[in-house]
C-alpha cells in the first residue's frame, strides 16, 4: 500500500519497433476522403457555377427568360448588374442579373437550394 511518503513508480511500455507504419500511410485514408469530397461535391459545384455565369453573361435583348421568383418576361435593356424585363404591355421591371434563372421553356440553369 502506498503511503504519503512512499514514492510511486510507473512504467511505460516501450514502443514496438514496427510501429504503425510510415507517417504518410496514416494520412492515406484522410487524403482519400478529401479526394472523394472534391470529385463528388466541389467539382460539380464549380462546373454548375461556371455554367450559370456563362448563361448570365450571354443574356441579350429580346431573350425570353424566367426569374428565380417565377416572373416571366422579355429582356428589353441590359446593364452591368441588372436587366429590364417587360412582363406585360407597357409594364417593365428592373431585376438583378442574379435573379434570372433560365430561358422560358427550357430547364432552369440556376438550381434552387431545396432540390439539392
FIVEX-272450 format. One line per 5 residues: number of its first residue (from 1); their letters; for each residue x, z, y of N, C-alpha, C. Coordinates in nm, 2 decimals, padded with zeros to 4 digits. Atoms other than C-alpha are relative to their C-alpha. Layout:
BEGIN
NUM = A = X:Z:Y:X:Z:Y:X:Z:Y | ...
# end
This chain:
BEGIN
1 = XXXXX = 00.08:00.00:-00.12:00.00:00.00:00.00:00.09:00.00:00.12 | -00.08:00.01:-00.12:00.13:-00.09:00.34:-00.04:00.11:00.10 | 00.03:-00.10:-00.09:00.16:00.18:00.58:00.03:-00.05:00.14 | -00.03:00.04:-00.14:00.21:00.18:00.96:00.14:-00.03:00.02 | -00.14:00.03:-00.02:00.58:00.19:00.94:00.07:-00.09:-00.09
6 = XXXXX = -00.07:00.08:00.10:00.65:-00.03:00.64:-00.01:-00.15:00.05 | 00.00:00.15:-00.04:00.75:-00.40:00.71:-00.08:-00.08:-00.10 | 00.07:00.09:00.08:00.53:-00.67:00.57:00.08:-00.13:-00.01 | -00.07:00.12:00.02:00.69:-00.98:00.42:-00.09:-00.10:-00.06 | 00.09:00.10:00.05:00.50:-01.30:00.38:00.09:-00.12:-00.03
11 = XXXXX = -00.08:00.12:00.04:00.64:-01.61:00.20:-00.08:-00.12:00.02 | 00.06:00.13:-00.01:00.56:-01.97:00.28:00.05:-00.09:-00.11 | -00.05:00.10:00.10:00.58:-02.24:00.02:00.08:-00.11:00.06 | -00.09:00.11:-00.05:00.85:-02.50:00.07:-00.08:-00.13:-00.01 | 00.07:00.12:00.01:00.72:-02.84:00.15:00.05:-00.09:-00.12
16 = XXXXX = -00.04:00.08:00.12:00.71:-03.08:-00.15:00.08:-00.12:00.05 | -00.09:00.11:-00.04:00.98:-03.35:-00.15:-00.08:-00.13:00.02 | 00.08:00.13:-00.02:00.72:-03.63:-00.19:-00.08:00.00:00.12 | 00.08:-00.01:-00.12:00.51:-03.50:00.09:-00.13:-00.08:-00.01 | 00.12:00.08:00.01:00.21:-03.71:00.18:00.03:-00.14:00.04
21 = XXXXX = -00.04:00.14:-00.02:00.40:-04.03:00.23:00.05:-00.02:00.14 | -00.04:00.03:-00.14:00.53:-04.20:00.54:-00.11:00.02:00.10 | 00.10:-00.03:-00.11:00.36:-04.13:00.87:-00.10:-00.12:00.02 | 00.09:00.11:-00.03:00.23:-04.49:00.91:-00.11:-00.02:-00.11 | 00.10:00.01:00.10:00.05:-04.47:00.58:-00.12:00.09:00.03
26 = XXXXX = 00.11:-00.09:-00.04:-00.15:-04.18:00.71:-00.09:-00.06:00.10 | 00.08:00.06:-00.10:-00.27:-04.39:01.00:-00.07:-00.12:-00.04 | 00.07:00.12:00.05:-00.39:-04.68:00.79:-00.15:00.01:00.00 | 00.15:-00.01:-00.01:-00.75:-04.56:00.75:-00.05:00.00:00.14 | 00.04:00.00:-00.14:-00.77:-04.49:01.12:00.00:-00.14:00.06
31 = XXXXX = -00.02:00.13:-00.06:-00.64:-04.83:01.21:-00.11:-00.10:-00.06 | 00.10:00.08:00.06:-00.88:-04.99:00.96:-00.14:00.02:00.06 | 00.13:-00.04:-00.07:-01.18:-04.81:01.12:00.00:-00.07:00.14 | 00.00:00.06:-00.14:-01.07:-04.93:01.47:-00.01:-00.15:-00.01 | 00.01:00.14:00.02:-01.03:-05.29:01.34:-00.15:-00.04:-00.03
36 = XXXXX = 00.14:00.02:00.03:-01.38:-05.28:01.19:-00.09:00.01:00.12 | 00.07:-00.03:-00.12:-01.52:-05.13:01.51:00.01:-00.12:00.10 | -00.02:00.11:-00.09:-01.36:-05.41:01.71:-00.07:-00.13:-00.04 | 00.06:00.13:00.04:-01.48:-05.70:01.50:-00.15:00.00:-00.02 | 00.15:-00.01:00.02:-01.83:-05.57:01.43:-00.07:00.03:00.13
41 = XXXXX = 00.08:-00.04:-00.12:-01.92:-05.43:01.77:00.06:-00.06:00.13 | -00.05:00.05:-00.13:-01.68:-05.52:02.06:00.01:-00.15:00.01 | -00.02:00.14:-00.01:-01.60:-05.88:01.98:-00.13:-00.08:00.03 | 00.13:00.06:-00.03:-01.97:-05.99:01.96:-00.05:00.03:00.13 | 00.05:-00.04:-00.13:-02.05:-05.79:02.27:00.07:-00.08:00.11
46 = XXXXX = -00.08:00.08:-00.09:-01.77:-05.97:02.46:-00.05:-00.15:00.01 | 00.05:00.14:00.01:-01.90:-06.31:02.34:-00.13:-00.01:00.07 | 00.13:00.00:-00.07:-02.25:-06.23:02.45:00.01:00.01:00.15 | -00.02:-00.01:-00.14:-02.14:-06.12:02.79:00.06:-00.12:00.06 | -00.05:00.13:-00.05:-01.94:-06.44:02.83:-00.11:-00.10:00.01
51 = XXXXX = 00.11:00.10:00.01:-02.24:-06.65:02.73:-00.10:00.03:00.12 | 00.09:-00.04:-00.11:-02.46:-06.46:02.99:00.06:-00.04:00.13 | -00.07:00.03:-00.12:-02.20:-06.50:03.26:00.00:-00.15:00.02 | 00.00:00.15:-00.01:-02.17:-06.88:03.19:-00.14:-00.05:00.04 | 00.14:00.04:-00.03:-02.55:-06.91:03.20:-00.03:00.02:00.14
56 = XXXXX = 00.03:-00.04:-00.14:-02.58:-06.73:03.53:00.08:-00.09:00.10 | -00.07:00.09:-00.10:-02.31:-06.94:03.70:-00.04:-00.14:00.00 | 00.04:00.14:00.02:-02.46:-07.26:03.57:-00.14:-00.02:00.06 | 00.13:00.02:-00.06:-02.80:-07.20:03.74:00.00:-00.10:00.11 | 00.01:00.09:-00.11:-02.91:-07.47:03.97:-00.15:-00.01:00.05
61 = XXXXX = 00.13:00.01:-00.06:-03.20:-07.55:04.20:-00.09:-00.09:-00.09 | 00.09:00.07:00.09:-03.50:-07.67:04.00:-00.02:00.05:-00.14 | 00.01:-00.06:00.13:-03.44:-07.47:03.69:-00.12:00.09:-00.02 | 00.11:-00.08:00.02:-03.74:-07.31:03.54:00.05:00.12:-00.09 | -00.06:-00.12:00.06:-03.64:-06.95:03.45:-00.10:00.11:-00.02
66 = XXXXX = 00.08:-00.12:00.02:-03.79:-06.62:03.34:00.10:00.12:00.03 | -00.08:-00.12:-00.03:-03.66:-06.29:03.48:-00.01:00.10:-00.11 | 00.00:-00.11:00.10:-03.58:-05.98:03.27:-00.13:00.08:00.01 | 00.12:-00.07:-00.01:-03.90:-05.83:03.40:-00.12:-00.08:-00.03 | 00.11:00.08:00.05:-04.11:-06.12:03.28:-00.06:-00.09:00.11
71 = XXXXX = 00.06:00.09:-00.10:-04.17:-06.32:03.60:00.06:-00.14:-00.02 | -00.04:00.14:00.02:-04.17:-06.70:03.55:00.01:-00.07:00.14 | -00.01:00.07:-00.13:-04.06:-06.92:03.84:00.10:-00.12:-00.01 | -00.09:00.11:-00.02:-03.86:-07.22:03.96:00.10:00.03:00.11 | -00.10:-00.03:-00.10:-03.53:-07.18:04.14:-00.01:-00.09:00.12
76 = XXXXX = 00.01:00.08:-00.12:-03.56:-07.30:04.50:00.12:00.01:00.09 | -00.12:-00.03:-00.08:-03.24:-07.15:04.65:00.09:00.09:-00.07 | -00.11:-00.08:00.06:-02.91:-07.01:04.53:00.09:00.06:00.10 | -00.10:-00.07:-00.08:-02.69:-06.75:04.69:00.10:00.05:-00.10 | -00.10:-00.05:00.09:-02.38:-06.58:04.56:-00.05:00.11:-00.09
81 = XXXXX = 00.04:-00.11:00.08:-02.56:-06.27:04.44:-00.15:-00.01:-00.04 | 00.14:00.00:00.03:-02.93:-06.37:04.44:-00.05:-00.14:-00.01 | 00.07:00.13:00.01:-03.17:-06.66:04.38:-00.14:00.02:00.06 | 00.14:00.00:-00.05:-03.50:-06.75:04.53:-00.09:-00.07:-00.10 | 00.09:00.06:00.10:-03.78:-06.82:04.29:-00.14:-00.03:00.06
86 = XXXXX = 00.14:00.03:-00.04:-04.11:-06.99:04.36:-00.08:00.03:-00.12 | 00.08:-00.05:00.11:-04.36:-06.81:04.14:-00.14:-00.05:00.01 | 00.14:00.06:-00.02:-04.68:-06.97:04.28:00.01:-00.09:00.12 | -00.01:00.08:-00.12:-04.77:-07.22:04.56:00.02:00.08:00.12 | -00.04:-00.07:-00.13:-04.61:-07.10:04.88:00.03:00.15:-00.02
91 = XXXXX = -00.04:-00.13:00.03:-04.50:-06.78:04.71:00.14:00.00:-00.06 | -00.14:00.00:00.04:-04.13:-06.72:04.69:00.05:00.14:00.01 | -00.06:-00.13:00.01:-03.94:-06.41:04.59:00.15:-00.02:-00.02 | -00.15:00.00:00.01:-03.57:-06.33:04.61:00.03:00.11:-00.10 | -00.04:-00.09:00.10:-03.42:-06.17:04.30:00.15:-00.01:-00.02
96 = XXXXX = -00.14:00.00:00.04:-03.08:-06.08:04.18:00.03:-00.10:-00.11 | -00.04:00.09:00.11:-02.89:-06.33:03.96:00.00:00.07:-00.13 | 00.00:-00.08:00.12:-02.86:-06.05:03.71:-00.14:00.02:-00.06 | 00.14:-00.02:00.05:-03.24:-06.04:03.68:-00.05:-00.12:-00.08 | 00.04:00.12:00.07:-03.25:-06.39:03.53:00.03:00.02:-00.14
101 = XXXXX = -00.02:-00.02:00.14:-03.30:-06.36:03.16:00.02:-00.12:-00.09 | -00.01:00.13:00.08:-03.32:-06.72:03.04:-00.08:-00.11:00.06 | 00.08:00.12:-00.04:-03.48:-07.06:03.08:-00.14:00.02:-00.07 | 00.13:-00.01:00.06:-03.85:-07.09:03.02:-00.01:-00.09:-00.12 | 00.01:00.07:00.13:-03.94:-07.20:02.67:00.11:00.01:-00.09
106 = XXXXX = -00.11:-00.02:00.09:-03.61:-07.10:02.52:00.02:00.14:-00.03 | -00.03:-00.14:00.03:-03.47:-06.79:02.36:00.07:00.06:00.12 | -00.07:-00.06:-00.11:-03.36:-06.54:02.62:00.15:00.01:-00.02 | -00.14:-00.01:00.00:-02.99:-06.53:02.70:00.04:00.14:00.00 | -00.02:-00.14:-00.01:-03.00:-06.17:02.80:-00.08:00.08:-00.10
111 = XXXXX = 00.07:-00.08:00.09:-03.09:-05.93:02.53:-00.04:00.14:00.06 | 00.04:-00.13:-00.05:-03.29:-05.62:02.62:00.06:00.11:-00.09 | -00.07:-00.11:00.07:-03.14:-05.28:02.51:-00.09:00.05:-00.12 | 00.08:-00.05:00.11:-03.44:-05.20:02.28:00.01:-00.08:-00.13 | -00.02:00.08:00.12:-03.36:-05.48:02.04:00.13:00.01:-00.07
116 = X = -00.14:-00.02:00.05:-03.00:-05.38:01.98:00.00:00.11:-00.10
# end
